[in-house]
Amino acid sequence: NGYSDMAQKMEDLARQQKGFLDFETAREKIGISVSYWETLQDIANWKANTDHLFAQKKGISDWYQSYKVRICRVEREYEFLK
């Protein structure tokens, strides 16, 4: 249905944008994608990117039943790896 190709294209495009820091994704019963940006303006610029707008509209019309956006600040990060 083209979703995987579009998702990869959007990740690749995001990585080229000013202020992009990182991207994480997981797919199981539900999917989650998290992108990290330097500033709120960088987030706004990504949201307004023409290709990203097209992908958002395609997602609403063809792929998603619902979605949620959270804009958060990462204050601290730590992890455990075995």
mmCIF file of the N, C-alpha and C atoms, coordinates in Angstrom:
data_MODEL
# 
_entry.id   MODEL 
# 
loop_
_atom_site.group_PDB 
_atom_site.id 
_atom_site.type_symbol 
_atom_site.label_atom_id 
_atom_site.label_alt_id 
_atom_site.label_comp_id 
_atom_site.label_asym_id 
_atom_site.label_entity_id 
_atom_site.label_seq_id 
_atom_site.pdbx_PDB_ins_code 
_atom_site.Cartn_x 
_atom_site.Cartn_y 
_atom_site.Cartn_z 
_atom_site.occupancy 
_atom_site.B_iso_or_equiv 
_atom_site.pdbx_formal_charge 
_atom_site.auth_seq_id 
_atom_site.auth_comp_id 
_atom_site.auth_asym_id 
_atom_site.auth_atom_id 
_atom_site.pdbx_PDB_model_num 
ATOM 1   N N  . ASN A 1 1  ? 0.807  -1.214 0.000  1.00 0.00 ? 1  ASN A N  1 
ATOM 2   C CA . ASN A 1 1  ? 0.000  0.000  0.000  1.00 0.00 ? 1  ASN A CA 1 
ATOM 3   C C  . ASN A 1 1  ? 0.848  1.276  0.000  1.00 0.00 ? 1  ASN A C  1 
ATOM 4   N N  . GLY A 1 2  ? 2.153  1.126  -0.011 1.00 0.00 ? 2  GLY A N  1 
ATOM 5   C CA . GLY A 1 2  ? 3.036  2.271  -0.129 1.00 0.00 ? 2  GLY A CA 1 
ATOM 6   C C  . GLY A 1 2  ? 3.460  2.911  1.182  1.00 0.00 ? 2  GLY A C  1 
ATOM 7   N N  . TYR A 1 3  ? 2.913  2.448  2.308  1.00 0.00 ? 3  TYR A N  1 
ATOM 8   C CA . TYR A 1 3  ? 3.217  3.088  3.588  1.00 0.00 ? 3  TYR A CA 1 
ATOM 9   C C  . TYR A 1 3  ? 4.700  3.007  3.941  1.00 0.00 ? 3  TYR A C  1 
ATOM 10  N N  . SER A 1 4  ? 5.276  1.824  3.844  1.00 0.00 ? 4  SER A N  1 
ATOM 11  C CA . SER A 1 4  ? 6.684  1.644  4.229  1.00 0.00 ? 4  SER A CA 1 
ATOM 12  C C  . SER A 1 4  ? 7.610  2.520  3.397  1.00 0.00 ? 4  SER A C  1 
ATOM 13  N N  . ASP A 1 5  ? 7.345  2.589  2.100  1.00 0.00 ? 5  ASP A N  1 
ATOM 14  C CA . ASP A 1 5  ? 8.170  3.429  1.227  1.00 0.00 ? 5  ASP A CA 1 
ATOM 15  C C  . ASP A 1 5  ? 8.057  4.905  1.610  1.00 0.00 ? 5  ASP A C  1 
ATOM 16  N N  . MET A 1 6  ? 6.833  5.351  1.887  1.00 0.00 ? 6  MET A N  1 
ATOM 17  C CA . MET A 1 6  ? 6.629  6.751  2.265  1.00 0.00 ? 6  MET A CA 1 
ATOM 18  C C  . MET A 1 6  ? 7.288  7.037  3.612  1.00 0.00 ? 6  MET A C  1 
ATOM 19  N N  . ALA A 1 7  ? 7.157  6.119  4.558  1.00 0.00 ? 7  ALA A N  1 
ATOM 20  C CA . ALA A 1 7  ? 7.770  6.314  5.876  1.00 0.00 ? 7  ALA A CA 1 
ATOM 21  C C  . ALA A 1 7  ? 9.283  6.448  5.751  1.00 0.00 ? 7  ALA A C  1 
ATOM 22  N N  . GLN A 1 8  ? 9.889  5.611  4.924  1.00 0.00 ? 8  GLN A N  1 
ATOM 23  C CA . GLN A 1 8  ? 11.340 5.687  4.739  1.00 0.00 ? 8  GLN A CA 1 
ATOM 24  C C  . GLN A 1 8  ? 11.734 6.985  4.044  1.00 0.00 ? 8  GLN A C  1 
ATOM 25  N N  . LYS A 1 9  ? 10.947 7.381  3.056  1.00 0.00 ? 9  LYS A N  1 
ATOM 26  C CA . LYS A 1 9  ? 11.216 8.639  2.351  1.00 0.00 ? 9  LYS A CA 1 
ATOM 27  C C  . LYS A 1 9  ? 11.148 9.822  3.320  1.00 0.00 ? 9  LYS A C  1 
ATOM 28  N N  . MET A 1 10 ? 10.164 9.814  4.223  1.00 0.00 ? 10 MET A N  1 
ATOM 29  C CA . MET A 1 10 ? 10.027 10.911 5.182  1.00 0.00 ? 10 MET A CA 1 
ATOM 30  C C  . MET A 1 10 ? 11.175 10.921 6.191  1.00 0.00 ? 10 MET A C  1 
ATOM 31  N N  . GLU A 1 11 ? 11.609 9.743  6.631  1.00 0.00 ? 11 GLU A N  1 
ATOM 32  C CA . GLU A 1 11 ? 12.762 9.703  7.533  1.00 0.00 ? 11 GLU A CA 1 
ATOM 33  C C  . GLU A 1 11 ? 14.003 10.252 6.833  1.00 0.00 ? 11 GLU A C  1 
ATOM 34  N N  . ASP A 1 12 ? 14.233 9.813  5.605  1.00 0.00 ? 12 ASP A N  1 
ATOM 35  C CA . ASP A 1 12 ? 15.392 10.300 4.844  1.00 0.00 ? 12 ASP A CA 1 
ATOM 36  C C  . ASP A 1 12 ? 15.329 11.815 4.660  1.00 0.00 ? 12 ASP A C  1 
ATOM 37  N N  . LEU A 1 13 ? 14.144 12.322 4.340  1.00 0.00 ? 13 LEU A N  1 
ATOM 38  C CA . LEU A 1 13 ? 13.961 13.762 4.148  1.00 0.00 ? 13 LEU A CA 1 
ATOM 39  C C  . LEU A 1 13 ? 14.169 14.520 5.459  1.00 0.00 ? 13 LEU A C  1 
ATOM 40  N N  . ALA A 1 14 ? 13.623 14.001 6.544  1.00 0.00 ? 14 ALA A N  1 
ATOM 41  C CA . ALA A 1 14 ? 13.782 14.656 7.850  1.00 0.00 ? 14 ALA A CA 1 
ATOM 42  C C  . ALA A 1 14 ? 15.256 14.788 8.207  1.00 0.00 ? 14 ALA A C  1 
ATOM 43  N N  . ARG A 1 15 ? 16.023 13.751 7.932  1.00 0.00 ? 15 ARG A N  1 
ATOM 44  C CA . ARG A 1 15 ? 17.450 13.754 8.269  1.00 0.00 ? 15 ARG A CA 1 
ATOM 45  C C  . ARG A 1 15 ? 18.219 14.858 7.527  1.00 0.00 ? 15 ARG A C  1 
ATOM 46  N N  . GLN A 1 16 ? 17.663 15.365 6.443  1.00 0.00 ? 16 GLN A N  1 
ATOM 47  C CA . GLN A 1 16 ? 18.317 16.419 5.661  1.00 0.00 ? 16 GLN A CA 1 
ATOM 48  C C  . GLN A 1 16 ? 17.940 17.827 6.130  1.00 0.00 ? 16 GLN A C  1 
ATOM 49  N N  . GLN A 1 17 ? 16.979 17.931 7.047  1.00 0.00 ? 17 GLN A N  1 
ATOM 50  C CA . GLN A 1 17 ? 16.459 19.238 7.442  1.00 0.00 ? 17 GLN A CA 1 
ATOM 51  C C  . GLN A 1 17 ? 17.318 19.886 8.518  1.00 0.00 ? 17 GLN A C  1 
ATOM 52  N N  . LYS A 1 18 ? 17.343 21.208 8.500  1.00 0.00 ? 18 LYS A N  1 
ATOM 53  C CA . LYS A 1 18 ? 18.045 21.981 9.529  1.00 0.00 ? 18 LYS A CA 1 
ATOM 54  C C  . LYS A 1 18 ? 17.452 21.642 10.895 1.00 0.00 ? 18 LYS A C  1 
ATOM 55  N N  . GLY A 1 19 ? 18.313 21.403 11.855 1.00 0.00 ? 19 GLY A N  1 
ATOM 56  C CA . GLY A 1 19 ? 17.875 21.163 13.221 1.00 0.00 ? 19 GLY A CA 1 
ATOM 57  C C  . GLY A 1 19 ? 17.520 19.730 13.551 1.00 0.00 ? 19 GLY A C  1 
ATOM 58  N N  . PHE A 1 20 ? 17.563 18.836 12.552 1.00 0.00 ? 20 PHE A N  1 
ATOM 59  C CA . PHE A 1 20 ? 17.248 17.432 12.817 1.00 0.00 ? 20 PHE A CA 1 
ATOM 60  C C  . PHE A 1 20 ? 18.315 16.826 13.713 1.00 0.00 ? 20 PHE A C  1 
ATOM 61  N N  . LEU A 1 21 ? 17.889 16.046 14.721 1.00 0.00 ? 21 LEU A N  1 
ATOM 62  C CA . LEU A 1 21 ? 18.821 15.392 15.631 1.00 0.00 ? 21 LEU A CA 1 
ATOM 63  C C  . LEU A 1 21 ? 18.802 13.868 15.512 1.00 0.00 ? 21 LEU A C  1 
ATOM 64  N N  . ASP A 1 22 ? 17.606 13.265 15.506 1.00 0.00 ? 22 ASP A N  1 
ATOM 65  C CA . ASP A 1 22 ? 17.528 11.800 15.481 1.00 0.00 ? 22 ASP A CA 1 
ATOM 66  C C  . ASP A 1 22 ? 16.112 11.366 15.143 1.00 0.00 ? 22 ASP A C  1 
ATOM 67  N N  . PHE A 1 23 ? 15.974 10.079 14.845 1.00 0.00 ? 23 PHE A N  1 
ATOM 68  C CA . PHE A 1 23 ? 14.685 9.492  14.495 1.00 0.00 ? 23 PHE A CA 1 
ATOM 69  C C  . PHE A 1 23 ? 14.642 8.076  15.032 1.00 0.00 ? 23 PHE A C  1 
ATOM 70  N N  . GLU A 1 24 ? 13.542 7.718  15.678 1.00 0.00 ? 24 GLU A N  1 
ATOM 71  C CA . GLU A 1 24 ? 13.341 6.359  16.186 1.00 0.00 ? 24 GLU A CA 1 
ATOM 72  C C  . GLU A 1 24 ? 11.948 5.900  15.786 1.00 0.00 ? 24 GLU A C  1 
ATOM 73  N N  . THR A 1 25 ? 11.804 4.607  15.499 1.00 0.00 ? 25 THR A N  1 
ATOM 74  C CA . THR A 1 25 ? 10.501 4.074  15.129 1.00 0.00 ? 25 THR A CA 1 
ATOM 75  C C  . THR A 1 25 ? 10.359 2.646  15.634 1.00 0.00 ? 25 THR A C  1 
ATOM 76  N N  . ALA A 1 26 ? 9.126  2.256  15.912 1.00 0.00 ? 26 ALA A N  1 
ATOM 77  C CA . ALA A 1 26 ? 8.817  0.884  16.316 1.00 0.00 ? 26 ALA A CA 1 
ATOM 78  C C  . ALA A 1 26 ? 7.453  0.527  15.740 1.00 0.00 ? 26 ALA A C  1 
ATOM 79  N N  . ARG A 1 27 ? 7.312  -0.681 15.276 1.00 0.00 ? 27 ARG A N  1 
ATOM 80  C CA . ARG A 1 27 ? 6.046  -1.157 14.718 1.00 0.00 ? 27 ARG A CA 1 
ATOM 81  C C  . ARG A 1 27 ? 5.701  -2.499 15.345 1.00 0.00 ? 27 ARG A C  1 
ATOM 82  N N  . GLU A 1 28 ? 4.541  -2.597 15.921 1.00 0.00 ? 28 GLU A N  1 
ATOM 83  C CA . GLU A 1 28 ? 4.023  -3.845 16.471 1.00 0.00 ? 28 GLU A CA 1 
ATOM 84  C C  . GLU A 1 28 ? 2.523  -3.783 16.245 1.00 0.00 ? 28 GLU A C  1 
ATOM 85  N N  . LYS A 1 29 ? 1.701  -3.869 17.275 1.00 0.00 ? 29 LYS A N  1 
ATOM 86  C CA . LYS A 1 29 ? 0.264  -3.664 17.101 1.00 0.00 ? 29 LYS A CA 1 
ATOM 87  C C  . LYS A 1 29 ? -0.024 -2.218 16.712 1.00 0.00 ? 29 LYS A C  1 
ATOM 88  N N  . ILE A 1 30 ? 0.701  -1.322 17.354 1.00 0.00 ? 30 ILE A N  1 
ATOM 89  C CA . ILE A 1 30 ? 0.611  0.093  16.996 1.00 0.00 ? 30 ILE A CA 1 
ATOM 90  C C  . ILE A 1 30 ? 1.989  0.532  16.532 1.00 0.00 ? 30 ILE A C  1 
ATOM 91  N N  . GLY A 1 31 ? 2.044  1.617  15.844 1.00 0.00 ? 31 GLY A N  1 
ATOM 92  C CA . GLY A 1 31 ? 3.333  2.138  15.398 1.00 0.00 ? 31 GLY A CA 1 
ATOM 93  C C  . GLY A 1 31 ? 3.627  3.446  16.101 1.00 0.00 ? 31 GLY A C  1 
ATOM 94  N N  . ILE A 1 32 ? 4.900  3.672  16.333 1.00 0.00 ? 32 ILE A N  1 
ATOM 95  C CA . ILE A 1 32 ? 5.316  4.940  16.913 1.00 0.00 ? 32 ILE A CA 1 
ATOM 96  C C  . ILE A 1 32 ? 6.582  5.403  16.202 1.00 0.00 ? 32 ILE A C  1 
ATOM 97  N N  . SER A 1 33 ? 6.597  6.657  15.861 1.00 0.00 ? 33 SER A N  1 
ATOM 98  C CA . SER A 1 33 ? 7.788  7.285  15.292 1.00 0.00 ? 33 SER A CA 1 
ATOM 99  C C  . SER A 1 33 ? 8.073  8.532  16.111 1.00 0.00 ? 33 SER A C  1 
ATOM 100 N N  . VAL A 1 34 ? 9.325  8.703  16.477 1.00 0.00 ? 34 VAL A N  1 
ATOM 101 C CA . VAL A 1 34 ? 9.731  9.858  17.273 1.00 0.00 ? 34 VAL A CA 1 
ATOM 102 C C  . VAL A 1 34 ? 10.877 10.543 16.544 1.00 0.00 ? 34 VAL A C  1 
ATOM 103 N N  . SER A 1 35 ? 10.706 11.820 16.279 1.00 0.00 ? 35 SER A N  1 
ATOM 104 C CA . SER A 1 35 ? 11.812 12.587 15.706 1.00 0.00 ? 35 SER A CA 1 
ATOM 105 C C  . SER A 1 35 ? 12.241 13.632 16.724 1.00 0.00 ? 35 SER A C  1 
ATOM 106 N N  . TYR A 1 36 ? 13.524 13.933 16.715 1.00 0.00 ? 36 TYR A N  1 
ATOM 107 C CA . TYR A 1 36 ? 14.117 14.870 17.662 1.00 0.00 ? 36 TYR A CA 1 
ATOM 108 C C  . TYR A 1 36 ? 14.692 16.052 16.890 1.00 0.00 ? 36 TYR A C  1 
ATOM 109 N N  . TRP A 1 37 ? 14.418 17.252 17.407 1.00 0.00 ? 37 TRP A N  1 
ATOM 110 C CA . TRP A 1 37 ? 14.796 18.488 16.728 1.00 0.00 ? 37 TRP A CA 1 
ATOM 111 C C  . TRP A 1 37 ? 15.436 19.453 17.710 1.00 0.00 ? 37 TRP A C  1 
ATOM 112 N N  . GLU A 1 38 ? 16.263 20.344 17.204 1.00 0.00 ? 38 GLU A N  1 
ATOM 113 C CA . GLU A 1 38 ? 16.955 21.314 18.062 1.00 0.00 ? 38 GLU A CA 1 
ATOM 114 C C  . GLU A 1 38 ? 16.007 22.347 18.657 1.00 0.00 ? 38 GLU A C  1 
ATOM 115 N N  . THR A 1 39 ? 15.086 22.877 17.843 1.00 0.00 ? 39 THR A N  1 
ATOM 116 C CA . THR A 1 39 ? 14.232 23.975 18.311 1.00 0.00 ? 39 THR A CA 1 
ATOM 117 C C  . THR A 1 39 ? 12.781 23.751 17.900 1.00 0.00 ? 39 THR A C  1 
ATOM 118 N N  . LEU A 1 40 ? 11.888 24.491 18.545 1.00 0.00 ? 40 LEU A N  1 
ATOM 119 C CA . LEU A 1 40 ? 10.479 24.456 18.150 1.00 0.00 ? 40 LEU A CA 1 
ATOM 120 C C  . LEU A 1 40 ? 10.303 24.962 16.723 1.00 0.00 ? 40 LEU A C  1 
ATOM 121 N N  . GLN A 1 41 ? 11.109 25.935 16.319 1.00 0.00 ? 41 GLN A N  1 
ATOM 122 C CA . GLN A 1 41 ? 11.029 26.434 14.942 1.00 0.00 ? 41 GLN A CA 1 
ATOM 123 C C  . GLN A 1 41 ? 11.405 25.346 13.946 1.00 0.00 ? 41 GLN A C  1 
ATOM 124 N N  . ASP A 1 42 ? 12.408 24.538 14.270 1.00 0.00 ? 42 ASP A N  1 
ATOM 125 C CA . ASP A 1 42 ? 12.779 23.421 13.393 1.00 0.00 ? 42 ASP A CA 1 
ATOM 126 C C  . ASP A 1 42 ? 11.622 22.437 13.259 1.00 0.00 ? 42 ASP A C  1 
ATOM 127 N N  . ILE A 1 43 ? 10.903 22.194 14.354 1.00 0.00 ? 43 ILE A N  1 
ATOM 128 C CA . ILE A 1 43 ? 9.724  21.318 14.316 1.00 0.00 ? 43 ILE A CA 1 
ATOM 129 C C  . ILE A 1 43 ? 8.661  21.928 13.406 1.00 0.00 ? 43 ILE A C  1 
ATOM 130 N N  . ALA A 1 44 ? 8.409  23.216 13.565 1.00 0.00 ? 44 ALA A N  1 
ATOM 131 C CA . ALA A 1 44 ? 7.410  23.903 12.735 1.00 0.00 ? 44 ALA A CA 1 
ATOM 132 C C  . ALA A 1 44 ? 7.796  23.855 11.261 1.00 0.00 ? 44 ALA A C  1 
ATOM 133 N N  . ASN A 1 45 ? 9.075  24.037 10.975 1.00 0.00 ? 45 ASN A N  1 
ATOM 134 C CA . ASN A 1 45 ? 9.535  23.975 9.583  1.00 0.00 ? 45 ASN A CA 1 
ATOM 135 C C  . ASN A 1 45 ? 9.318  22.585 9.002  1.00 0.00 ? 45 ASN A C  1 
ATOM 136 N N  . TRP A 1 46 ? 9.584  21.547 9.779  1.00 0.00 ? 46 TRP A N  1 
ATOM 137 C CA . TRP A 1 46 ? 9.363  20.177 9.311  1.00 0.00 ? 46 TRP A CA 1 
ATOM 138 C C  . TRP A 1 46 ? 7.879  19.935 9.071  1.00 0.00 ? 46 TRP A C  1 
ATOM 139 N N  . LYS A 1 47 ? 7.041  20.387 9.993  1.00 0.00 ? 47 LYS A N  1 
ATOM 140 C CA . LYS A 1 47 ? 5.593  20.225 9.855  1.00 0.00 ? 47 LYS A CA 1 
ATOM 141 C C  . LYS A 1 47 ? 5.095  20.880 8.565  1.00 0.00 ? 47 LYS A C  1 
ATOM 142 N N  . ALA A 1 48 ? 5.711  21.997 8.176  1.00 0.00 ? 48 ALA A N  1 
ATOM 143 C CA . ALA A 1 48 ? 5.276  22.752 7.000  1.00 0.00 ? 48 ALA A CA 1 
ATOM 144 C C  . ALA A 1 48 ? 5.968  22.328 5.707  1.00 0.00 ? 48 ALA A C  1 
ATOM 145 N N  . ASN A 1 49 ? 6.904  21.383 5.778  1.00 0.00 ? 49 ASN A N  1 
ATOM 146 C CA . ASN A 1 49 ? 7.606  20.919 4.580  1.00 0.00 ? 49 ASN A CA 1 
ATOM 147 C C  . ASN A 1 49 ? 6.596  20.357 3.577  1.00 0.00 ? 49 ASN A C  1 
ATOM 148 N N  . THR A 1 50 ? 6.691  20.770 2.328  1.00 0.00 ? 50 THR A N  1 
ATOM 149 C CA . THR A 1 50 ? 5.717  20.393 1.301  1.00 0.00 ? 50 THR A CA 1 
ATOM 150 C C  . THR A 1 50 ? 5.584  18.880 1.144  1.00 0.00 ? 50 THR A C  1 
ATOM 151 N N  . ASP A 1 51 ? 6.697  18.176 1.061  1.00 0.00 ? 51 ASP A N  1 
ATOM 152 C CA . ASP A 1 51 ? 6.636  16.718 0.917  1.00 0.00 ? 51 ASP A CA 1 
ATOM 153 C C  . ASP A 1 51 ? 6.059  16.064 2.167  1.00 0.00 ? 51 ASP A C  1 
ATOM 154 N N  . HIS A 1 52 ? 6.391  16.607 3.327  1.00 0.00 ? 52 HIS A N  1 
ATOM 155 C CA . HIS A 1 52 ? 5.857  16.074 4.579  1.00 0.00 ? 52 HIS A CA 1 
ATOM 156 C C  . HIS A 1 52 ? 4.353  16.332 4.669  1.00 0.00 ? 52 HIS A C  1 
ATOM 157 N N  . LEU A 1 53 ? 3.902  17.502 4.226  1.00 0.00 ? 53 LEU A N  1 
ATOM 158 C CA . LEU A 1 53 ? 2.465  17.797 4.197  1.00 0.00 ? 53 LEU A CA 1 
ATOM 159 C C  . LEU A 1 53 ? 1.723  16.799 3.315  1.00 0.00 ? 53 LEU A C  1 
ATOM 160 N N  . PHE A 1 54 ? 2.301  16.477 2.154  1.00 0.00 ? 54 PHE A N  1 
ATOM 161 C CA . PHE A 1 54 ? 1.687  15.488 1.267  1.00 0.00 ? 54 PHE A CA 1 
ATOM 162 C C  . PHE A 1 54 ? 1.580  14.139 1.974  1.00 0.00 ? 54 PHE A C  1 
ATOM 163 N N  . ALA A 1 55 ? 2.652  13.722 2.649  1.00 0.00 ? 55 ALA A N  1 
ATOM 164 C CA . ALA A 1 55 ? 2.649  12.441 3.360  1.00 0.00 ? 55 ALA A CA 1 
ATOM 165 C C  . ALA A 1 55 ? 1.614  12.446 4.484  1.00 0.00 ? 55 ALA A C  1 
ATOM 166 N N  . GLN A 1 56 ? 1.478  13.572 5.176  1.00 0.00 ? 56 GLN A N  1 
ATOM 167 C CA . GLN A 1 56 ? 0.479  13.673 6.245  1.00 0.00 ? 56 GLN A CA 1 
ATOM 168 C C  . GLN A 1 56 ? -0.933 13.485 5.682  1.00 0.00 ? 56 GLN A C  1 
ATOM 169 N N  . LYS A 1 57 ? -1.220 14.145 4.578  1.00 0.00 ? 57 LYS A N  1 
ATOM 170 C CA . LYS A 1 57 ? -2.544 14.021 3.958  1.00 0.00 ? 57 LYS A CA 1 
ATOM 171 C C  . LYS A 1 57 ? -2.797 12.595 3.485  1.00 0.00 ? 57 LYS A C  1 
ATOM 172 N N  . LYS A 1 58 ? -1.775 11.966 2.913  1.00 0.00 ? 58 LYS A N  1 
ATOM 173 C CA . LYS A 1 58 ? -1.885 10.574 2.466  1.00 0.00 ? 58 LYS A CA 1 
ATOM 174 C C  . LYS A 1 58 ? -2.138 9.660  3.665  1.00 0.00 ? 58 LYS A C  1 
ATOM 175 N N  . GLY A 1 59 ? -1.453 9.921  4.762  1.00 0.00 ? 59 GLY A N  1 
ATOM 176 C CA . GLY A 1 59 ? -1.660 9.132  5.975  1.00 0.00 ? 59 GLY A CA 1 
ATOM 177 C C  . GLY A 1 59 ? -3.091 9.221  6.469  1.00 0.00 ? 59 GLY A C  1 
ATOM 178 N N  . ILE A 1 60 ? -3.643 10.420 6.491  1.00 0.00 ? 60 ILE A N  1 
ATOM 179 C CA . ILE A 1 60 ? -5.016 10.620 6.952  1.00 0.00 ? 60 ILE A CA 1 
ATOM 180 C C  . ILE A 1 60 ? -6.009 9.938  6.021  1.00 0.00 ? 60 ILE A C  1 
ATOM 181 N N  . SER A 1 61 ? -5.791 10.049 4.716  1.00 0.00 ? 61 SER A N  1 
ATOM 182 C CA . SER A 1 61 ? -6.759 9.491  3.765  1.00 0.00 ? 61 SER A CA 1 
ATOM 183 C C  . SER A 1 61 ? -6.622 7.982  3.585  1.00 0.00 ? 61 SER A C  1 
ATOM 184 N N  . ASP A 1 62 ? -5.401 7.446  3.698  1.00 0.00 ? 62 ASP A N  1 
ATOM 185 C CA . ASP A 1 62 ? -5.183 6.049  3.307  1.00 0.00 ? 62 ASP A CA 1 
ATOM 186 C C  . ASP A 1 62 ? -4.735 5.104  4.420  1.00 0.00 ? 62 ASP A C  1 
ATOM 187 N N  . TRP A 1 63 ? -3.982 5.577  5.403  1.00 0.00 ? 63 TRP A N  1 
ATOM 188 C CA . TRP A 1 63 ? -3.315 4.642  6.308  1.00 0.00 ? 63 TRP A CA 1 
ATOM 189 C C  . TRP A 1 63 ? -3.760 4.704  7.758  1.00 0.00 ? 63 TRP A C  1 
ATOM 190 N N  . TYR A 1 64 ? -4.032 5.877  8.277  1.00 0.00 ? 64 TYR A N  1 
ATOM 191 C CA . TYR A 1 64 ? -4.277 6.016  9.715  1.00 0.00 ? 64 TYR A CA 1 
ATOM 192 C C  . TYR A 1 64 ? -5.754 6.091  10.049 1.00 0.00 ? 64 TYR A C  1 
ATOM 193 N N  . GLN A 1 65 ? -6.121 5.432  11.136 1.00 0.00 ? 65 GLN A N  1 
ATOM 194 C CA . GLN A 1 65 ? -7.451 5.626  11.709 1.00 0.00 ? 65 GLN A CA 1 
ATOM 195 C C  . GLN A 1 65 ? -7.412 6.791  12.688 1.00 0.00 ? 65 GLN A C  1 
ATOM 196 N N  . SER A 1 66 ? -6.256 6.985  13.289 1.00 0.00 ? 66 SER A N  1 
ATOM 197 C CA . SER A 1 66 ? -6.038 8.112  14.194 1.00 0.00 ? 66 SER A CA 1 
ATOM 198 C C  . SER A 1 66 ? -4.536 8.305  14.355 1.00 0.00 ? 66 SER A C  1 
ATOM 199 N N  . TYR A 1 67 ? -4.155 9.454  14.874 1.00 0.00 ? 67 TYR A N  1 
ATOM 200 C CA . TYR A 1 67 ? -2.758 9.672  15.234 1.00 0.00 ? 67 TYR A CA 1 
ATOM 201 C C  . TYR A 1 67 ? -2.693 10.754 16.303 1.00 0.00 ? 67 TYR A C  1 
ATOM 202 N N  . LYS A 1 68 ? -1.570 10.814 16.971 1.00 0.00 ? 68 LYS A N  1 
ATOM 203 C CA . LYS A 1 68 ? -1.362 11.787 18.039 1.00 0.00 ? 68 LYS A CA 1 
ATOM 204 C C  . LYS A 1 68 ? 0.037  12.364 17.889 1.00 0.00 ? 68 LYS A C  1 
ATOM 205 N N  . VAL A 1 69 ? 0.165  13.651 18.122 1.00 0.00 ? 69 VAL A N  1 
ATOM 206 C CA . VAL A 1 69 ? 1.464  14.318 18.092 1.00 0.00 ? 69 VAL A CA 1 
ATOM 207 C C  . VAL A 1 69 ? 1.738  14.863 19.493 1.00 0.00 ? 69 VAL A C  1 
ATOM 208 N N  . ARG A 1 70 ? 2.932  14.591 19.978 1.00 0.00 ? 70 ARG A N  1 
ATOM 209 C CA . ARG A 1 70 ? 3.387  15.167 21.248 1.00 0.00 ? 70 ARG A CA 1 
ATOM 210 C C  . ARG A 1 70 ? 4.677  15.920 20.978 1.00 0.00 ? 70 ARG A C  1 
ATOM 211 N N  . ILE A 1 71 ? 4.759  17.123 21.480 1.00 0.00 ? 71 ILE A N  1 
ATOM 212 C CA . ILE A 1 71 ? 6.003  17.887 21.396 1.00 0.00 ? 71 ILE A CA 1 
ATOM 213 C C  . ILE A 1 71 ? 6.525  18.003 22.821 1.00 0.00 ? 71 ILE A C  1 
ATOM 214 N N  . CYS A 1 72 ? 7.674  17.408 23.042 1.00 0.00 ? 72 CYS A N  1 
ATOM 215 C CA . CYS A 1 72 ? 8.245  17.300 24.386 1.00 0.00 ? 72 CYS A CA 1 
ATOM 216 C C  . CYS A 1 72 ? 9.713  17.686 24.362 1.00 0.00 ? 72 CYS A C  1 
ATOM 217 N N  . ARG A 1 73 ? 10.220 18.033 25.514 1.00 0.00 ? 73 ARG A N  1 
ATOM 218 C CA . ARG A 1 73 ? 11.639 18.332 25.678 1.00 0.00 ? 73 ARG A CA 1 
ATOM 219 C C  . ARG A 1 73 ? 12.281 17.157 26.413 1.00 0.00 ? 73 ARG A C  1 
ATOM 220 N N  . VAL A 1 74 ? 13.381 16.658 25.895 1.00 0.00 ? 74 VAL A N  1 
ATOM 221 C CA . VAL A 1 74 ? 14.126 15.595 26.568 1.00 0.00 ? 74 VAL A CA 1 
ATOM 222 C C  . VAL A 1 74 ? 15.067 16.268 27.562 1.00 0.00 ? 74 VAL A C  1 
ATOM 223 N N  . GLU A 1 75 ? 14.815 16.045 28.832 1.00 0.00 ? 75 GLU A N  1 
ATOM 224 C CA . GLU A 1 75 ? 15.634 16.648 29.884 1.00 0.00 ? 75 GLU A CA 1 
ATOM 225 C C  . GLU A 1 75 ? 16.814 15.768 30.263 1.00 0.00 ? 75 GLU A C  1 
ATOM 226 N N  . ARG A 1 76 ? 16.612 14.460 30.148 1.00 0.00 ? 76 ARG A N  1 
ATOM 227 C CA . ARG A 1 76 ? 17.659 13.524 30.526 1.00 0.00 ? 76 ARG A CA 1 
ATOM 228 C C  . ARG A 1 76 ? 17.385 12.215 29.801 1.00 0.00 ? 76 ARG A C  1 
ATOM 229 N N  . GLU A 1 77 ? 18.464 11.490 29.513 1.00 0.00 ? 77 GLU A N  1 
ATOM 230 C CA . GLU A 1 77 ? 18.315 10.188 28.861 1.00 0.00 ? 77 GLU A CA 1 
ATOM 231 C C  . GLU A 1 77 ? 19.357 9.238  29.435 1.00 0.00 ? 77 GLU A C  1 
ATOM 232 N N  . TYR A 1 78 ? 18.946 8.012  29.661 1.00 0.00 ? 78 TYR A N  1 
ATOM 233 C CA . TYR A 1 78 ? 19.883 6.953  30.032 1.00 0.00 ? 78 TYR A CA 1 
ATOM 234 C C  . TYR A 1 78 ? 19.311 5.645  29.539 1.00 0.00 ? 78 TYR A C  1 
ATOM 235 N N  . GLU A 1 79 ? 20.153 4.637  29.397 1.00 0.00 ? 79 GLU A N  1 
ATOM 236 C CA . GLU A 1 79 ? 19.677 3.361  28.888 1.00 0.00 ? 79 GLU A CA 1 
ATOM 237 C C  . GLU A 1 79 ? 20.505 2.220  29.441 1.00 0.00 ? 79 GLU A C  1 
ATOM 238 N N  . PHE A 1 80 ? 19.968 1.039  29.343 1.00 0.00 ? 80 PHE A N  1 
ATOM 239 C CA . PHE A 1 80 ? 20.644 -0.196 29.707 1.00 0.00 ? 80 PHE A CA 1 
ATOM 240 C C  . PHE A 1 80 ? 20.699 -1.066 28.466 1.00 0.00 ? 80 PHE A C  1 
ATOM 241 N N  . LEU A 1 81 ? 21.856 -1.577 28.138 1.00 0.00 ? 81 LEU A N  1 
ATOM 242 C CA . LEU A 1 81 ? 22.028 -2.499 27.016 1.00 0.00 ? 81 LEU A CA 1 
ATOM 243 C C  . LEU A 1 81 ? 22.707 -3.755 27.534 1.00 0.00 ? 81 LEU A C  1 
ATOM 244 N N  . LYS A 1 82 ? 22.208 -4.901 27.155 1.00 0.00 ? 82 LYS A N  1 
ATOM 245 C CA . LYS A 1 82 ? 22.811 -6.167 27.568 1.00 0.00 ? 82 LYS A CA 1 
ATOM 246 C C  . LYS A 1 82 ? 23.524 -6.804 26.412 1.00 0.00 ? 82 LYS A C  1 
# 
